[in-house]
Amino acid sequence: MFYNNTIEFITDGTYSVSNAIIRYIKSPQIVSYSLATSSDLPEHTHDELVSLAVRIALENVEQPRLQTYGQEMSVME
């Protein structure tokens, strides 16, 4: 647990923690075009998002189908 800027390990009292590997999920930086801040996302994610947006836009213009969005999202995962 994080408490007052320290990490607290809670045990049942039968052992002590001598070392630990700590992983955390970083809060993403807020992206602003007006402030010219960049995204924390990896470069390949940008390409995937653009590709998905283009496919959805083209389908909406040319031949709308309702199921494509769900299929595209399952491919991205």
N, C-alpha and C positions, 0 to 999 in steps of 0.2 A: 504494500500500500504506500502511496505517496502521502506524506503528512508534514506540513511545515517545511517544505523544500528538502525533506529527507526521505529515504526509502526505509520502510519498516517491514521486516520479515516476521510473519506470525507463524509460530510452530506450536506443536502440542506439548512442548517442554521436554520431550525425550531426546532431542538432538539440537544442535546449534548449527547455524548456517555459517560456514567458513568462507565460501565464495559463491558468486552467482553471476549468471549472464543475464543481462537485462535488455529486453527489446521493447521498443515503444513505437507507436504510430504517430508520426509528426502531423501536426495540424497544417493543412495546406496554406500557402501564402495566398492572399487575396489578389487576384489578377485585375489590373486596371489598365485600360488602353490609354487613358488620359495621363496617367503617371508613368507609363512605359515600364510597368513591372512585368516580369516574365513568370511563366508557370513553373511549378515544381515537377510537372509531369515529364516522363522520359520522352525523348524525341520521337520514338516509334509510336507513342500514343497519339501524338499530334497527327501523324500520317493516317492512323486508323480512324480518328475522329473525322478528319476531312473526307476520307474515302466514304465513310458511312453517310455523312451529310450530303455528299454529291449523289450517291445512289438513291437516297430518299428524295432529294430534290428532283432528280431526273424522272424517277417513277411518278412523282406527283404531277409533273408537267406532261409526261408522255402517256402513261397508262396506269392510273391509280389502282393499287390492290391493297387490301387491308392487312394481309398476313405478313408482308415483307418486313415490317419493323420488328415484329417479334422474332422472326427468323434471323435477322441481322444481329439482334442483341444476343441471341443464343450462340451465334458464330463468334462474337467478340469475347464472350466469357470463356 
